[in-house]
Amino acid sequence: MLFAFVCFTLIEANAQNSKKPNILVLWGDDIGTTNISAYSDGVMGYTTPNIDRLANEGMRFLHYYGEQSCTAGRAAFLTGQHGLRTGLTKVGFPGAPMGMSQLDPSVGGIMKSLGYATGQFGKNHVGDRNESLPTVNGFDEFFGNLYHLNAEEEPELPDYPKDPEYLKKFGPRGVLKCTATNVDDGTTDPRFGRVGKQRIEDTGPLTKKRMETVDDETSAAAIDFIKRQNAAGKPFFCWFNATRMHLRTHVRAEHRGRYTHGDSEYIDGMIEHDETIGSILKALDDLGIADNTIVVYSTDNGPHMNTWPDGAMTPYRSEKNTNWEGAFRVPCIVRWPGHIKAGTVTNEIMSHNDWIPTFASIAGEPDIVNKLLKGYSANGKTYKVHLDGFDQSKFLEGKTPKSARDKFFYTDDDGLLVGLREGDYKYVFAEQRLGGTLGVWAEPFTKLRLQKIFNLYQDPFERADITSNTFWDYQLNHVQLMYGAIQDVVVFAETFKEYPPRSIPPSFSAYTIMEEAMKDIKAQKYIEKNVLPKLKEDEAETKKKK
């Protein structure tokens, strides 16, 4: 009898150990590294105890890369592909044709094919057309908004056009509640396209008033999703995206004034954001599943500092939408009890692109990168794409001391390759020379004939070219490193021959739009004048011979 009991206990323990871990990804929006006290030791006069708890119980990255802006960062995580492949480098605005393509696998779709229930809650921002919504791109459920907050509140601005048709044509879509279905709905909206295999409910606009509490709505939906999947005994992949701390910040009256070093609605919002994260972590604790749940905390891109004091802080150079580290370097913390050593701090490199291969490997599909290169079937579709991520599971678990990644390619929102990091060194191919203000979104980058070299361990804040008397001597003494950097770019470019870009980033510039239109017109005229007549002659000659 005792022997049978021992055997049963061992079998039960082995079953628990072999159970696929739940995965919970928690993101803020435009979160600055300095705004998290685990990174800054509370230098700003407040703390983030719930986010800090994850750092104390897991691994904190010092060299983790998002992208330069919202849509780019989210697409990098969703697709595991570089923005030059998907075309999703430009910030998505209401009615833009760009968006998540159903030809690309998503992290939700891959995890769904591996037996996970998949849910996305909060800000999406990878396209507002029906074909780009999460529930036709691998997620079972979605509840959230589709844009950055200042776009959501545009209809409330005093100079917004009063014509209802303008709002109907260019205004933001409401907060959507969507569910994936097996029934193909052929209903077609003139602006947002065909519904497809999903149910879509518009719960109303994200007004300035609703912004005060919308993260309560979406975090509650995420917690409900987690509880339902746990009750069903199914592993879950849940991605929660807070709207905090994107501008403009609107904090409910009862949460104002908690910051004690001057009036700051922004920091009141950051304190609230930490509490939102805490409420989701508490749900894991209450359900008793924290030990079998991987938790990742991060954000999409660096801070939008030019709206300070309604803006984040970073020690790195410049801010969002530039080529500098302040745009790309973001906080990232990963907790996985029993697998990741608590209190670990790492100087290894990792990026948003790495999560599809990493999660897939943990879930039992260790070779997803190579399989997708050849053609991989998931959820009734076949995908053939080039992932730019690496499986980091062995590194996270301490089975290898080095990250699988030693390179990172920097791209601006126009789709220009502006830099490369390889190991210790960063090579700058084009730079934003404006020091700040919203002008960094308006002024073009300066393309460099000779790339600048920074050692990101010796000069992590990229100040040498501003402050050092010997910067150019340093460049001359390190020019030999450029040969390898150029070769890396050549190898990267070669991959686009077999796996060409899905689309080209759109432009905010009317000048660029006209320039491209004229190129198309000239090309069309050339074809009509020179190519088509020759084709007709060849066709006529072929018929004669027959």
QUIWO-V607082 format. One record per backbone hydrogen bond with DSSP energy under -0.5 kcal/mol. CO is the residue of the C=O (numbers start at 1). NH is the residue of the N-H. If there is no record, write none. Layout:
# QUIWO-V607082
co:CO nh:NH
co:CO nh:NH
This chain:
# QUIWO-V607082
co:1 nh:5
co:2 nh:6
co:3 nh:7
co:4 nh:8
co:5 nh:9
co:6 nh:10
co:7 nh:11
co:8 nh:12
co:9 nh:13
co:10 nh:14
co:11 nh:15
co:12 nh:16
co:13 nh:17
co:14 nh:18
co:15 nh:19
co:16 nh:19
co:22 nh:294
co:23 nh:238
co:24 nh:26
co:24 nh:296
co:25 nh:27
co:25 nh:240
co:26 nh:298
co:27 nh:242
co:28 nh:300
co:32 nh:35
co:33 nh:36
co:35 nh:37
co:36 nh:39
co:36 nh:40
co:37 nh:41
co:40 nh:43
co:42 nh:45
co:48 nh:52
co:49 nh:53
co:50 nh:54
co:51 nh:55
co:52 nh:56
co:53 nh:57
co:54 nh:58
co:55 nh:58
co:55 nh:343
co:58 nh:343
co:58 nh:344
co:59 nh:61
co:59 nh:334
co:60 nh:346
co:61 nh:332
co:63 nh:350
co:64 nh:66
co:64 nh:330
co:65 nh:352
co:67 nh:302
co:68 nh:321
co:69 nh:73
co:70 nh:74
co:71 nh:75
co:72 nh:76
co:73 nh:77
co:74 nh:78
co:75 nh:79
co:76 nh:80
co:78 nh:107
co:80 nh:388
co:80 nh:389
co:82 nh:85
co:82 nh:86
co:83 nh:87
co:85 nh:502
co:85 nh:503
co:87 nh:89
co:87 nh:90
co:93 nh:96
co:101 nh:104
co:106 nh:110
co:107 nh:111
co:108 nh:112
co:109 nh:113
co:110 nh:114
co:111 nh:116
co:112 nh:115
co:117 nh:237
co:118 nh:140
co:118 nh:141
co:119 nh:239
co:120 nh:143
co:121 nh:241
co:126 nh:100
co:129 nh:132
co:130 nh:133
co:133 nh:136
co:134 nh:137
co:134 nh:139
co:137 nh:109
co:140 nh:180
co:141 nh:120
co:142 nh:178
co:143 nh:122
co:144 nh:176
co:145 nh:124
co:148 nh:151
co:148 nh:152
co:149 nh:153
co:151 nh:154
co:153 nh:156
co:154 nh:157
co:157 nh:160
co:163 nh:166
co:163 nh:167
co:164 nh:168
co:165 nh:169
co:166 nh:170
co:167 nh:171
co:175 nh:203
co:176 nh:144
co:176 nh:178
co:177 nh:201
co:178 nh:142
co:179 nh:199
co:182 nh:184
co:183 nh:185
co:184 nh:186
co:185 nh:196
co:187 nh:189
co:187 nh:195
co:189 nh:193
co:192 nh:130
co:193 nh:189
co:196 nh:185
co:196 nh:198
co:197 nh:181
co:199 nh:179
co:201 nh:177
co:201 nh:203
co:204 nh:175
co:205 nh:207
co:207 nh:211
co:208 nh:212
co:209 nh:212
co:210 nh:213
co:210 nh:214
co:213 nh:216
co:213 nh:217
co:214 nh:218
co:215 nh:219
co:216 nh:220
co:217 nh:221
co:218 nh:222
co:219 nh:223
co:220 nh:224
co:221 nh:225
co:222 nh:226
co:223 nh:227
co:224 nh:228
co:225 nh:229
co:226 nh:230
co:227 nh:231
co:228 nh:232
co:229 nh:233
co:229 nh:234
co:230 nh:233
co:235 nh:117
co:236 nh:23
co:236 nh:238
co:237 nh:119
co:238 nh:25
co:238 nh:240
co:239 nh:121
co:239 nh:241
co:240 nh:27
co:240 nh:242
co:241 nh:123
co:243 nh:246
co:244 nh:29
co:247 nh:150
co:252 nh:255
co:253 nh:256
co:255 nh:258
co:264 nh:268
co:265 nh:269
co:266 nh:270
co:267 nh:271
co:268 nh:272
co:269 nh:273
co:270 nh:274
co:271 nh:275
co:272 nh:276
co:273 nh:277
co:274 nh:278
co:275 nh:279
co:276 nh:280
co:277 nh:281
co:278 nh:282
co:279 nh:283
co:280 nh:284
co:281 nh:285
co:282 nh:286
co:283 nh:287
co:284 nh:288
co:284 nh:289
co:284 nh:290
co:285 nh:288
co:289 nh:292
co:290 nh:293
co:292 nh:22
co:294 nh:24
co:295 nh:335
co:296 nh:26
co:297 nh:333
co:298 nh:28
co:300 nh:67
co:303 nh:305
co:303 nh:320
co:304 nh:307
co:305 nh:308
co:307 nh:310
co:309 nh:311
co:313 nh:34
co:313 nh:35
co:317 nh:326
co:319 nh:322
co:324 nh:327
co:324 nh:328
co:325 nh:329
co:327 nh:302
co:328 nh:66
co:332 nh:61
co:333 nh:297
co:334 nh:59
co:335 nh:295
co:336 nh:339
co:336 nh:340
co:339 nh:341
co:341 nh:344
co:344 nh:60
co:346 nh:62
co:348 nh:63
co:349 nh:405
co:350 nh:65
co:351 nh:354
co:352 nh:355
co:354 nh:358
co:355 nh:359
co:356 nh:360
co:357 nh:361
co:358 nh:362
co:359 nh:363
co:360 nh:365
co:361 nh:364
co:365 nh:368
co:367 nh:371
co:368 nh:372
co:369 nh:373
co:370 nh:374
co:371 nh:375
co:372 nh:385
co:376 nh:383
co:378 nh:381
co:381 nh:378
co:383 nh:376
co:385 nh:387
co:390 nh:392
co:392 nh:396
co:393 nh:397
co:394 nh:399
co:394 nh:400
co:395 nh:398
co:406 nh:423
co:408 nh:410
co:408 nh:421
co:410 nh:418
co:410 nh:419
co:412 nh:415
co:416 nh:412
co:416 nh:418
co:418 nh:429
co:418 nh:430
co:419 nh:410
co:420 nh:427
co:421 nh:408
co:422 nh:425
co:424 nh:456
co:425 nh:422
co:426 nh:428
co:426 nh:454
co:427 nh:420
co:427 nh:429
co:428 nh:452
co:429 nh:448
co:431 nh:433
co:431 nh:446
co:437 nh:440
co:438 nh:441
co:438 nh:442
co:439 nh:442
co:439 nh:443
co:445 nh:447
co:446 nh:431
co:452 nh:428
co:454 nh:426
co:454 nh:456
co:455 nh:459
co:459 nh:462
co:463 nh:466
co:463 nh:467
co:464 nh:468
co:468 nh:471
co:470 nh:474
co:471 nh:475
co:472 nh:476
co:473 nh:477
co:474 nh:478
co:475 nh:478
co:476 nh:479
co:478 nh:481
co:479 nh:482
co:480 nh:483
co:481 nh:485
co:482 nh:486
co:483 nh:487
co:484 nh:488
co:485 nh:489
co:486 nh:490
co:487 nh:491
co:488 nh:492
co:489 nh:493
co:490 nh:494
co:491 nh:495
co:492 nh:495
co:493 nh:496
co:494 nh:497
co:494 nh:498
co:495 nh:499
co:508 nh:510
co:509 nh:513
co:510 nh:514
co:511 nh:515
co:512 nh:516
co:513 nh:517
co:514 nh:518
co:515 nh:519
co:516 nh:520
co:517 nh:521
co:518 nh:522
co:519 nh:523
co:520 nh:524
co:521 nh:525
co:522 nh:526
co:523 nh:527
co:524 nh:528
co:525 nh:529
co:526 nh:530
co:526 nh:531
co:527 nh:531
co:527 nh:532
co:530 nh:534
co:531 nh:535
co:532 nh:536
co:533 nh:537
co:534 nh:538
co:535 nh:539
co:536 nh:540
co:537 nh:541
co:538 nh:542
co:539 nh:543
co:540 nh:544
co:541 nh:545
co:542 nh:546
